[in-house]
Amino acid sequence: MKKNRRKFTPEFKARVALEAAKGVRTISEIASEEQLHPVQISKWKKEPLTGASTVFESGSSIRNTEDVAEKKQAQLERKIGQLTVEVDWLRKKSKELGL
């Protein structure tokens, strides 16, 4: 008979990993209480530590997004200026023609 795999929520994994990282209780104690294998807890504990550098990379992606937004704004301002000049020219020409 096939045994169904248990699925854990990200919140549960984070709670167990943080508890293991704090070191208040041993991984074996946490494993027996949560009915998990100690190796699984060790893997969950390592995941946030290896991905910690991405926390600091997010600042650069925000700056890149701001740069793109500034370029887009400058482009739109140039377009507004161009259209303003064209409208003024058309007004002048329509007055000359008496329209």
Contact map, one row per residue, 1 for C-alpha under 8 A:
111000000000000000000000000000000000000000000000000000000000000000000000000000000000000000000000000
111100000000000000000000000000000000000000000000000000000000000000000000000000000000000000000000000
111110000000000000000000000000000000000000000000000000000000000000000000000000000000000000000000000
011111000000000000000000000000000000000000000000000000000000000000000000000000000000000000000000000
001111100000000000000000000000000000000000000000000000000000000000000000000000000000000000000000000
000111110000000000000000000000000000000000000000000000000000000000000000000000000000000000000000000
000011111000000000000000000000000000000000000000000000000000000000000000000000000000000000000000000
000001111101100000000000000000000000000000000000000000000000000000000000000000000000000000000000000
000000111111100000000000000000000000000000000000000000000000000000000000000000000000000000000000000
000000011111110000000000000000000000000000000000000000000000000000000000000000000000000000000000000
000000001111111000000000000000000000000000000000000000000000000000000000000000000000000000000000000
000000011111111100000000000000000000000000000000000000000000000000000000000000000000000000000000000
000000011111111110000000000000000000000000010000000000000000000000000000000000000000000000000000000
000000000111111111000000000000000000000000010000000000000000000000000000000000000000000000000000000
000000000011111111100000000000000000000000000000000000000000000000000000000000000000000000000000000
000000000001111111110000000001000000000010011000000000000000000000000000000000000000000000000000000
000000000000111111111000000000000000000011011000000000000000000000000000000000000000000000000000000
000000000000011111111100000000000000000000001000000000000000000000000000000000000000000000000000000
000000000000001111111111100000000000000000000000000000000000000000000000000000000000000000000000000
000000000000000111111111111001000000000011001000000000000000000000000000000000000000000000000000000
000000000000000011111110000000000000000000001000000000000000000000000000000000000000000000000000000
000000000000000001111111000000000000000000000000000000000000000000000000000000000000000000000000000
000000000000000000111111110000000000000000000000000000000000000000000000000000000000000000000000000
000000000000000000110111110000000000000000000000000000000000000000000000000000000000000000000000000
000000000000000000110011111011000000000000000000000000000000000000000000000000000000000000000000000
000000000000000000010011111111000000000000000000000000000000000000000000000000000000000000000000000
000000000000000000010000111111100000010011000000000000000000000000000000000000000000000000000000000
000000000000000000000000011111110000010000000000000000000000000000000000000000000000000000000000000
000000000000000000000000111111111000000000000000000000000000000000000000000000000000000000000000000
000000000000000100010000111111111100010000000000000000000000000000000000000000000000000000000000000
000000000000000000000000001111111111110010000000000000000000000000000000000000000000000000000000000
000000000000000000000000000111111111100000000000000000000000000000000000000000000000000000000000000
000000000000000000000000000011111111000000000000000000000000000000000000000000000000000000000000000
000000000000000000000000000001111111000000000000000000000000000000000000000000000000000000000000000
000000000000000000000000000000111111100000000000000000000000000000000000000000000000000000000000000
000000000000000000000000000000111111110110000000000000000000000000000000000000000000000000000000000
000000000000000000000000000000110011111110000000000000000000000000000000000000000000000000000000000
000000000000000000000000001101100001111111000000000000000000000000000000000000000000000000000000000
000000000000000000000000000000000000111111100000000000000000000000000000000000000000000000000000000
000000000000000000000000000000000001111111110000000000000000000000000000000000000000000000000000000
000000000000000110010000001000100001111111111000000000000000000000000000000000000000000000000000000
000000000000000010010000001000000000011111111100000000000000000000000000000000000000000000000000000
000000000000000000000000000000000000001111111110000000000000000000000000000000000000000000000000000
000000000000110110000000000000000000000111111111000000000000000000000000000000000000000000000000000
000000000000000111011000000000000000000011111111100000000000000000000000000000000000000000000000000
000000000000000000000000000000000000000001111111110000000000000000000000000000000000000000000000000
000000000000000000000000000000000000000000111111111000000000000000000000000000000000000000000000000
000000000000000000000000000000000000000000011111111100000000000000000000000000000000000000000000000
000000000000000000000000000000000000000000001111111100000000000000000000000000000000000000000000000
000000000000000000000000000000000000000000000111111110000000000000000000000000000000000000000000000
000000000000000000000000000000000000000000000011111111100000000000000000000000000000000000000000000
000000000000000000000000000000000000000000000001111111110000000000000000000000000000000000000000000
000000000000000000000000000000000000000000000000011111111000000000000000000000000000000000000000000
000000000000000000000000000000000000000000000000001111111100000000000000000000000000000000000000000
000000000000000000000000000000000000000000000000001111111110000000000000000000000000000000000000000
000000000000000000000000000000000000000000000000000111111111000000000000000000000000000000000000000
000000000000000000000000000000000000000000000000000011111111100000000000000000000000000000000000000
000000000000000000000000000000000000000000000000000001111111110000000000000000000000000000000000000
000000000000000000000000000000000000000000000000000000111111111000000000000000000000000000000000000
000000000000000000000000000000000000000000000000000000011111111100000000000000000000000000000000000
000000000000000000000000000000000000000000000000000000001111111110000000000000000000000000000000000
000000000000000000000000000000000000000000000000000000000111111111000000000000000000000000000000000
000000000000000000000000000000000000000000000000000000000011111111100000000000000000000000000000000
000000000000000000000000000000000000000000000000000000000001111111110000000000000000000000000000000
000000000000000000000000000000000000000000000000000000000000111111111000000000000000000000000000000
000000000000000000000000000000000000000000000000000000000000011111111100000000000000000000000000000
000000000000000000000000000000000000000000000000000000000000001111111110000000000000000000000000000
000000000000000000000000000000000000000000000000000000000000000111111111000000000000000000000000000
000000000000000000000000000000000000000000000000000000000000000011111111100000000000000000000000000
000000000000000000000000000000000000000000000000000000000000000001111111110000000000000000000000000
000000000000000000000000000000000000000000000000000000000000000000111111111000000000000000000000000
000000000000000000000000000000000000000000000000000000000000000000011111111100000000000000000000000
000000000000000000000000000000000000000000000000000000000000000000001111111110000000000000000000000
000000000000000000000000000000000000000000000000000000000000000000000111111111000000000000000000000
000000000000000000000000000000000000000000000000000000000000000000000011111111100000000000000000000
000000000000000000000000000000000000000000000000000000000000000000000001111111110000000000000000000
000000000000000000000000000000000000000000000000000000000000000000000000111111111000000000000000000
000000000000000000000000000000000000000000000000000000000000000000000000011111111100000000000000000
000000000000000000000000000000000000000000000000000000000000000000000000001111111110000000000000000
000000000000000000000000000000000000000000000000000000000000000000000000000111111111000000000000000
000000000000000000000000000000000000000000000000000000000000000000000000000011111111100000000000000
000000000000000000000000000000000000000000000000000000000000000000000000000001111111110000000000000
000000000000000000000000000000000000000000000000000000000000000000000000000000111111111000000000000
000000000000000000000000000000000000000000000000000000000000000000000000000000011111111100000000000
000000000000000000000000000000000000000000000000000000000000000000000000000000001111111110000000000
000000000000000000000000000000000000000000000000000000000000000000000000000000000111111111000000000
000000000000000000000000000000000000000000000000000000000000000000000000000000000011111111100000000
000000000000000000000000000000000000000000000000000000000000000000000000000000000001111111110000000
000000000000000000000000000000000000000000000000000000000000000000000000000000000000111111111000000
000000000000000000000000000000000000000000000000000000000000000000000000000000000000011111111100000
000000000000000000000000000000000000000000000000000000000000000000000000000000000000001111111110000
000000000000000000000000000000000000000000000000000000000000000000000000000000000000000111111111000
000000000000000000000000000000000000000000000000000000000000000000000000000000000000000011111111100
000000000000000000000000000000000000000000000000000000000000000000000000000000000000000001111111111
000000000000000000000000000000000000000000000000000000000000000000000000000000000000000000111111111
000000000000000000000000000000000000000000000000000000000000000000000000000000000000000000011111111
000000000000000000000000000000000000000000000000000000000000000000000000000000000000000000001111111
000000000000000000000000000000000000000000000000000000000000000000000000000000000000000000000111111
000000000000000000000000000000000000000000000000000000000000000000000000000000000000000000000111111
